Amino acid sequence: MLYHFIDGEPPPSGFDEVLSEEMGALVAAYGKAASAVVYSPLATRHKSLFDTRLITESLLASARLTTDKSDFVNDYFLRSLDGILKVYGDVSAEEVARIKSLERVPCHCDFSAENVLLTGGKITGLIDFGGVSVEPRIFDFQNALVNVAGVSGRVDYSRMRPFTRGYSLIRLLPESESDLVYPLMVADLTLTLAWIFEQRRSAECQVKDSEAVFRISLLNWLARHRREFAERLSHFVK
């Protein structure tokens, strides 16, 4: 397990336009460095993003075992479950095959505001490498995009634009990867949601309700805006 500590503080209130661009550059620079890793002891660690049976059964089990239907989060989950399963199931076999064919690197997997440090208003550090997993490089792109531009259960294009601009300053995102960001994002959100509701069944669950609501809302939004999202992303990365 790898950790890196550096002086600095997390962003006080999320990501503005300047920090969104810096995050894009950070993700691209990290990906370049990670692609140079010749050997990693984590090489066999990867996410079960497209284990459809495992993820579907986990979500359905959570639905069956949900007892307190008066709880807002549980009710929202149950009302949204069919849509979640559909948007996840709509990821095509061709898209999965293309994602699996991409070069894999040790991805950070959690480019959240809590893991980014600032000094003098500039991003100077990235911490908490405990979740490193060997995935396609664009896994971190979509993960950071969710953390930077995911606002109120939707993708905020005013943050997506500077994020992609910052990324492109370091590495151009080829079309062969950009059109796989959506299916990879859907898969990651769904996998994480399955884990969240497994945790919620535990008496020691420490997952915030807001984490579950955010991911349900974003999946619902993505299902309705796939074409628009793809068009905006394609435009921004050119």
C-alpha positions, 0 to 999 in steps of 0.5 A, spaced: 500 500 500 502 506 497 502 513 501 505 520 499 504 525 504 506 533 502 504 539 505 498 543 503 490 543 504 484 540 501 480 545 496 476 549 501 469 549 497 470 544 491 473 546 484 472 552 481 474 553 473 482 554 475 482 548 479 478 544 474 483 545 469 489 544 474 485 537 476 485 535 468 493 537 468 494 533 474 490 527 472 494 527 465 501 528 468 499 522 473 497 517 467 503 519 464 507 517 470 503 511 471 504 508 464 512 508 465 511 503 471 514 497 468 512 493 474 507 493 479 506 489 485 499 491 484 498 488 477 493 483 479 489 488 482 483 491 478 476 492 479 470 488 477 467 493 472 463 489 467 462 483 472 454 484 470 452 478 474 456 480 480 453 487 480 446 486 478 445 480 483 448 485 489 444 490 487 438 486 487 440 483 493 440 490 497 433 491 494 430 485 497 433 486 504 431 493 504 427 493 510 426 501 512 422 503 505 421 510 509 428 512 509 429 517 503 435 514 500 432 506 500 426 509 497 430 513 492 434 507 490 428 502 490 425 507 485 431 508 481 433 501 481 430 499 474 433 505 471 440 503 474 440 496 471 438 498 464 443 504 463 448 499 466 446 493 461 446 498 455 453 498 455 455 494 449 459 488 449 463 492 443 464 497 448 466 492 454 471 489 449 474 495 447 475 498 454 478 491 456 483 492 450 486 499 452 493 499 455 492 498 463 496 503 468 496 503 476 490 508 476 489 512 483 482 511 482 480 517 487 481 524 485 476 527 490 477 534 493 479 530 499 485 527 496 488 533 493 492 538 496 493 546 495 499 551 497 498 558 495 491 556 491 495 551 487 495 544 486 501 541 489 500 534 492 496 528 491 495 523 497 492 516 499 494 511 494 491 506 498 486 504 492 490 504 486 488 499 481 490 497 474 485 499 469 485 503 463 488 510 463 481 513 462 479 510 468 482 516 472 479 521 467 472 519 468 473 518 476 476 525 476 471 528 471 465 525 476 469 529 482 470 535 479 464 536 474 459 532 478 454 537 481 447 536 484 446 529 480 449 532 473 455 533 469 456 541 470 459 542 463 462 549 465 467 545 470 468 539 464 470 544 459 476 547 463 478 540 466 478 537 459 482 543 457 487 542 462 488 534 461 489 536 453 495 541 455 499 534 458 496 529 453 491 529 448 485 524 449 484 520 442 477 519 440 478 511 441 478 513 448 474 519 449 467 515 446 469 510 452 468 515 457 461 514 458 460 507 459 466 506 463 463 512 468 456 508 468 460 502 470 464 505 475 458 509 478 454 502 478 459 498 481 460 503 487 453 504 488 453 496 489 458 497 494 455 502 498 448 499 499 452 492 501 455 497 506 448 500 508 446 493 510 452 493 515 450 496 522 457 499 522 456 502 515 460 509 515 458 511 508 454 518 507 447 518 505 449 523 500 454 519 496 449 514 495 444 519 492 449 523 488 451 516 484 443 514 483 442 521 481 448 522 476 446 515 473 439 517 472 442 523 469 447 520 464 441 515 462 437 521 459 443 525 457 448 520 453 448 523 446 449 530 449 454 528 454 458 525 448 457 531 444 460 535 449 466 531 451 468 530 444 467 538 442 471 539 449 477 535 447 478 537 440 
